[in-house]
Amino acid sequence: MLGHEINNSLAPIHSISSSLKGAAQDDVEAGLAVIERRAEGLMRFMNAYTRIARLPPPQLRPVDVTAWVNRVAALEKRLPVRVRSGPQVSVQADAPRCPGAAATSSLSQ
């Protein structure tokens, strides 16, 4: 449904914007008016969708940052990737949020 609604607005925007190159001034203004209406409709749809599709709060868990960086680096298949050691990091025990914790499902995205 989401893709259908977005495509319904983007297809005419793309088509009209492509056809406006070199068009007469009246055609340009009419085309821009259609593009404006479609874009406004798409913005209204996305605002409504955003209101109903709120993400749940992240579930923070400890993260093995070294393993995570290595997994991300392994995704690059076109070029060789070498992960080098970085600076040592220390975390205060009384910190309200541990920087070594993250929503692992979001990191994977």
Phi, psi and omega per residue, in radians:
M1 nan -0.796 -3.105
L2 -1.063 -0.833 3.128
G3 -1.054 -0.696 3.140
H4 -1.085 -0.806 -3.118
E5 -1.135 -0.719 3.133
I6 -1.156 -0.788 3.122
N7 -1.091 -0.610 3.112
N8 -1.050 -0.540 3.110
S9 -1.582 -0.641 -3.062
L10 -1.305 -0.616 -3.098
A11 -1.017 -0.905 3.121
P12 -1.177 -0.558 3.094
I13 -1.078 -0.819 3.137
H14 -1.120 -0.825 -3.101
S15 -1.073 -0.846 -3.097
I16 -1.170 -0.768 -3.115
S17 -1.096 -0.616 3.097
S18 -1.179 -0.662 -3.080
S19 -1.391 -0.200 -3.099
L20 -1.388 -0.221 -3.138
K21 -1.113 2.062 3.117
G22 1.365 0.159 -3.108
A23 -1.388 2.841 3.086
A24 -1.170 2.683 -3.073
Q25 -0.954 -0.736 3.130
D26 -1.080 -0.716 3.129
D27 -1.170 -0.656 3.127
V28 -1.102 -0.825 -3.118
E29 -1.122 -0.725 3.114
A30 -1.132 -0.741 3.124
G31 -1.121 -0.733 3.112
L32 -1.129 -0.600 3.099
A33 -1.129 -0.723 3.106
V34 -1.131 -0.787 3.131
I35 -1.044 -0.757 3.136
E36 -1.064 -0.806 -3.140
R37 -1.102 -0.754 -3.139
R38 -1.122 -0.735 3.135
A39 -1.134 -0.710 3.097
E40 -1.104 -0.731 3.096
G41 -1.089 -0.718 3.116
L42 -1.142 -0.711 3.098
M43 -1.103 -0.734 3.097
R44 -1.075 -0.760 3.133
F45 -1.080 -0.817 -3.112
M46 -1.141 -0.643 3.084
N47 -1.113 -0.758 3.119
A48 -1.143 -0.743 3.132
Y49 -1.089 -0.729 3.137
T50 -1.075 -0.647 3.138
R51 -1.142 -0.604 -3.088
I52 -1.643 -0.279 -3.039
A53 -1.930 0.839 3.124
R54 -1.201 2.393 3.073
L55 -1.284 2.547 3.075
P56 -1.199 2.807 3.113
P57 -1.054 2.528 -3.125
P58 -1.146 2.553 3.067
Q59 -1.733 1.716 -3.086
L60 -1.322 2.330 3.114
R61 -2.437 2.719 3.064
P62 -1.027 2.510 -3.109
V63 -2.176 2.311 2.983
D64 -1.447 1.665 -3.014
V65 -1.088 -0.687 3.137
T66 -1.057 -0.826 3.131
A67 -1.112 -0.689 -3.139
W68 -1.124 -0.797 3.125
V69 -1.079 -0.733 3.127
N70 -1.111 -0.666 3.097
R71 -1.127 -0.743 3.130
V72 -1.125 -0.775 3.139
A73 -1.082 -0.606 -3.127
A74 -1.195 -0.279 3.119
L75 -1.215 -0.475 3.139
E76 -1.346 1.986 -3.097
K77 -1.864 -0.286 -3.066
R78 -1.336 -0.620 -3.073
L79 -2.249 2.632 3.070
P80 -1.198 2.421 3.136
V81 -2.132 2.303 3.104
R82 -2.108 2.218 3.125
V83 -1.690 2.132 3.133
R84 -1.781 2.669 3.096
S85 -1.147 2.526 3.105
G86 -1.940 -2.888 -3.127
P87 -1.216 2.683 3.055
Q88 -1.261 2.486 -3.123
V89 -2.162 2.391 3.056
S90 -2.101 2.611 -3.096
V91 -2.095 2.306 3.091
Q92 -1.297 2.412 -3.111
A93 -1.157 -0.457 -3.098
D94 -1.651 0.204 3.125
A95 -1.125 2.377 -3.131
P96 -1.122 -0.563 3.094
R97 -2.281 2.272 -3.129
C98 -1.386 2.100 3.131
P99 -1.100 -0.244 3.112
G100 -1.541 0.192 3.117
A101 -1.998 2.472 -3.125
A102 -2.702 2.882 3.028
A103 -1.451 1.708 -3.027
T104 -1.060 -0.577 3.121
S105 -1.148 -0.602 3.092
S106 -1.271 -0.647 3.109
L107 -1.072 -0.593 -3.118
S108 -1.224 -0.374 -3.127
Q109 -1.256 nan nan
